Amino acid sequence: MTKSDSTNYQRKKTRQIKVGKVLVGGDAPISVQSMTITKTADVEGTLQQIYALAAAGCDIVRCTCNDAAAAEGLAKIVPRSPVPIIADIHHQYRMALGALEAGVHGLRLNPGNIRKPEHIKAVASEARDRGVSIRIGVNGGSLDSSLYEKHGGLTAQAMVESAQQELKYFEEVDFDLVKISVKASNVPLMVEAYRMLSEVTDFPLHLGVTEAGPLPGGLIKASAGIATLLLEGIGDTIRYSLTADPVEEARAGRQLLESLGLRERKNVDLIACPSCGRAEVDVIDIAQRAQAAFADKKLPLQIAVMGCVVNGPGEAREADLGIAAGNKRGHLFVKGRNVAVVPENEMVDALVEWATFIHEHGTDAALKRVDTTIAEREAAKDRNAALAEKGDDANHDQERIVEIRRTVSEK
Ligand code: SF4
């Protein structure tokens, strides 16, 4: 077990393998994977998607290799890809051999649909000779039917047993560049299967909730399963299986790891208050516009959008930068200290300008950039005006409490 600096979680120690230039397992950073949805034979289209995925934070990309044209496409894609490429193989072991010939950095085999031991061993032997890793990708929906019958249906034990059977074939040909997944679309089942698997193997584990579905439900399901396991120290690489543009998968994976403190922040972490009776702007609109403005900017900062200057700067004082509304103005603050006042319609532009400055010059330079006493005085003015107008009880909870007490005490 190794302990992360940034969280209290204990990561289970696994063996380390290589997928091209990316290390998986051991103390390697947890990697993000996704899969292209183009025809792999469409080399230019697939490469475009691979580049978009890499830009969104994807470390490893998988492409289907379902026919000879796809295998030939891989031969052209692999040398031009910015990230390692894994070929996804179902049913036809010859496609795995073709993908290896194309130079892929990894294979994914489904033990539920490539069943003949001699075929599995032929692929593993070839991968061994080339130093290419294989993921044993057990999938609840395509479990080997004999295991399904033996266990009376789809169970965690059946999925783990499927992976172990495949491992035995690999061992027979002395192949151990392996990672394993036991995905199911049912979150508790998937969590149980991975927990069980991590007890019986030290090969790196690839986490995912299969067929999680469209947004936003798919994101919730996948996050519930993946995050639960990661916080138990289980998992070395992850994939969100969403019915969406794969770029969403890469973004989600990256954001999950960043929010758990398991990967260094690369993008803006936008926090925003939920708004309430005290809000002096449409917080949802400004937060959405800020999210869009920062979407493609590689700024590893936490930025806050707060609805009022009464509580905003204090509640978000840990943020690198924030803005709070008051009296038709935006009060910018850096680490909780007011630095500038901007018109309401310039709030998002001001955030982008200050975020860029902080990224380039640091927080101290930002605080020295202006005379903060002016901004602090203006913020205090608007804070006092808001308090005078709405009082301490802007959400009227005290009034409600008085009414509740009166109602419940009525005979
Ligand atoms: S008090 Fe101000 S910062 Fe807090 S939720 Fe309400 S509007 Fe947002």
Residues whose N, C-alpha, C, O or C-beta is under 5 A from the ligand:
A	BS01	SF4	C273 P274 S275 C276 R278 A279 M306 G307 C308 N311 G312
